[in-house]
Amino acid sequence: MIGHSQDTTDTHSATAGTESLLAEVLAGVLRVDRVPVEGHFFEDLGADSLLMAQFCARVRKRGDLPAVSMKDVYRHSTIRSLAAAFTDTPPPPEPTSSAPPSPEPTATLSPEHPGRAVAAAPDATDSPDASAISAWKYLVCGTAQLLVFAGFSCAGALIAVHGYQWIDAGVGTADVYLRAVAFGAVVFVGLCALSIVAKWTLIGRFTAREIPLWSLAYLRFWCVKTLIRTSPARLFPGSPLYVLYLRALGAHIAKGVTVLTRNVPVCTDLISIGSGTVIRKDVFMSGYRAHGGRIETGPVTLGAGVTIAEQSVIDIGTSMGDSSQLGHASSLHPGQSVPAGQSWHGTPARPTSTDFRAVESVSCGTLRRAVYGSWQFLGLVLVYFPLTLAGIGLLLALVPQLNAVVTAGGPDFTSPALVAEALVASLVGFFGVLLAALVIMTTVPKVLGRVIEPGRTYPLYGFHYGVQRLVMLMTNVRFLVLLFGDSSAIVHYLRSLGYDLCRVQQTGSNFGSLVKHETPYLSRVGSGTMVADGLSIINADFSSTSFRYARTSIGESSFLGNNIVYPSRARVGDNCLLATKVMVPIDGPVRQGVGLLGSPSFEIPRTVYRDSRFDDLATGDELRRRLAGKNRHNAQTAGLFLLMQWFHFFVLAVVATVAVDLYPDVGPLVFAAAGLLSLSFTVAFFAAVERTVTRRHPLKPLYCSIYDPSFWQHERFWKLTTHRYMQVFNGTPFKALVWRLLGVRIGRQVFDDGCSLIERSLVSIGDRCTLNAATVVQCHSQEDGAFKSDRIAIGAGVTLGVGAFVHYGTTIHDRAQLAADSFLMKGEEVPAESRWSGNPAEEVEAAVEPSPARARLH
């Protein structure tokens, strides 16, 4: 009894000491003399997540305090409860075989002793000799990639010109149509076959291995990856043709598999999918990752009857047993294996009782799939290609001189009259297509959509499934959402598509510039709700054999952050804050008046005082005055956007036509030059636009209302500087050069496989960083009516995993790692050589074991 009393006394003493130290740190962050140990961080002390992230960073730097994460802060929101949680909690038990392993191993194998694990060390390229060799390889690889691009530009232009001339030489409408069909079929099959032949010729079979960046092996890998991801087959997700294409590339795919994601696997020989599995849209499962200056390839094994929900990331060295499930906005990290029959969710994934299957399976045999795939192919070559060529013919008919150039290498393109006619033709073509698209997408899908009844289960690969895919395709036009987004016009645009927006409280920023859905007619957004950007509304549920429409309703007076998947079964009501990358819950009680953060999600405060300080600008006469000003500014921005896009289209059309005109005299090299010139002009033009915008209104850290003109200028920056062309440079040395041209302070030999840098001039990136596909570095956040932005600093040798998201005000020190699909919250500071993982991300211990790729090699 005496011993127990002594232990209790010691515990209380330790807790009091921890309380005192934590209170001292928090007082320094809040810039006050003292803080009450029972004061709620957000409700009583007026702190917000940015300040608490700074608090966590300061605590982690002290050796006399436990490491505190933002998740701990939200779960224990007073100094007293936080101190007690770390003092009273016993050491965690040893992991059992059923628990998920460490998210991601970081140790490597010693080259002298292949079977011995050693601690991770700085990149070998840090030595002077290795750096010189790497720089030479860097230059040679970039030059080779440039020549490959020029060669494909030349070959593509030659095929297009000769194909058009052959079609135009047809006698009569029937002959021209048949030639167009034949040419379209040959082009489609040829482009698909090209990537297949290149894969088997340059790579053979993919195996688990490591490929040094910028080496000859990497160049072969890049060529194959680029051809696979630009193949026309990727335009058919959810089609039997898509699965057939993956099988031809070497993927081990059993019968009855449905793949709905556009993110095509690259290392297909390492992908194994059992029968009856469904992989829903926006899933990343590439079979490789970039890590620490290398490409690592590794196996991904999925059993039979597996369900992978939307926007999940499957890293290498992972597996899922038969009938297992992975939830939406979740991820599997290297070494994780989901047992048969279990359901997992979160980042990294962990077991859950939630069932992510929302629609029962129906009969859908091989014959049905084969017939549907055949009809898709026939529709492509019999309808789509001839209509496209008819549109080109109509445009050329507006300018007979242009048609003469294309068909016979006729008149000199330097003629002033020809230039004037080309100018008129480009105006008519660009704005005519835009107007036609608006008319078609607001009428035709409404008629088609009536044939599908909500709540009824339909088999895949039939008439109703074809209508569903067509409606989704026609009502998700990225260009138009970008044009109308971040302005009052987006409300009218979405309503014209079929959204139910109730009684809209117009804010001028109700939706961002990226909103998508399966069908607009079952999408409902409550009054007073605002959406930042990257919303994906899920109102069609899929199995491997069936689909069913369901109404998706987003509550009133809510705010949704970036990159959110919102399912039809969401258990979220009114007046909720959904943080960036949150996993929206589909079970449990309906959440009301709270905030949700993380994957899996947990509750946080709906708002704090600091976020409400601009509320007086959102009511009454002040709102009407400021909203009118914002609307005028946004309308001017939309006009500038259209003018900019048209001019870019016009110049590229001129370059192409001149190349065709010079071809008879110069030869095929003119097309290679035209391809390089078009790409160079694109980079220079958009860089000039961005520099012009930021020169007049430089980007800087902001904290203001959305009705402040500083925010309007930031919105203009977003709209005028969204560059889809950057994808062309993924995996090449030129990506870093273009980032530097756009204002990023970026170091040497940075590998970028598809990162998005939203505010370029607010980002700094050190030497030899590795940025994976779908990573986002975003220097801003909009929360209700408040806008905040700050700088992001990424040190040397940092690795950002696939799908990772880095928020504003963060610092990542040298050689740190952020695991796949992790969310680094605003204000966080990542120490050098540390590993962070999770959503929200927190520091994890390194596991001393070989990486998946090396384990397979040895």
Secondary structure, 3 states (H helix, E strand, C coil): CHHHHHHHHHHHHHHHHHHHHHHHHHHHHHCCCCCCCCCCCCCCCCCCHHHHHHHHHHHHCCCCCCCCCHHHHHHCCCHHHHHHHHHHCCCCCCCCCCCCCCCCCCCEECCCCCCCEECCCCCHHHCHHHHHHHHHHHHHHHHHHHHHHHHHHHHHHHHHHHHHHHHHCCCHHHHHHHHHHHHHHHHHHHHHHHHHHHHHHHCCCCCCCEEECCCHHHHHHHHHHHHHHCCHHHHCCCCHHHHHHHHHCCCEECCCCEECCCCCCCCHHHEEECCCCEECCCCECCCEEEECCEEEECCEEECCCCEECCCCEECCCEEECCCCEECCCCEECCCCEECCCCEEECCCCEEECCCCCCCCCCCCCHHHHHHHHHHHHHHHHHHHHHHHHHHHHHHHHHCHHHHHHHHHCCCCCCCHHHHHHHHHHHHHHHHHHHHHHHHHHCCHHHHHHCCCCCCCEEECCCHHHHHHHHHHHHHCCHHHHHHHCCCCHHHHHHHHHCCECCCCCCCCCCCCCCEEECCHHHEEECCCCEEEEEEEEECEEECCCEEEECCEEECCCCEEEEEEEEECCCCECCCCEECCCCECCCCCCCECCCEEECCCCEEECCCCHHHHCCHHHHCHHHHHHHHHHHHHHHHHHHHHHHHHHHHHHHHHHHHHHHHHHHHHHHCCHHHHHHHHHHHHHHHHHHHHHHHHHHHHCCCCCEEEECCCHHHHHHHHHHHHCCCHHHHHHCCCCHHHHHHHHCCCEECCCCEECCCEECCHHHEEECCCCEECCCCEECCEEEECCEEEECCEEECCCCEECCCCEECCCCEECCCCEECCCCEECCCCEECCCCEEECCCCEEECCCCCCCHHHHHHC
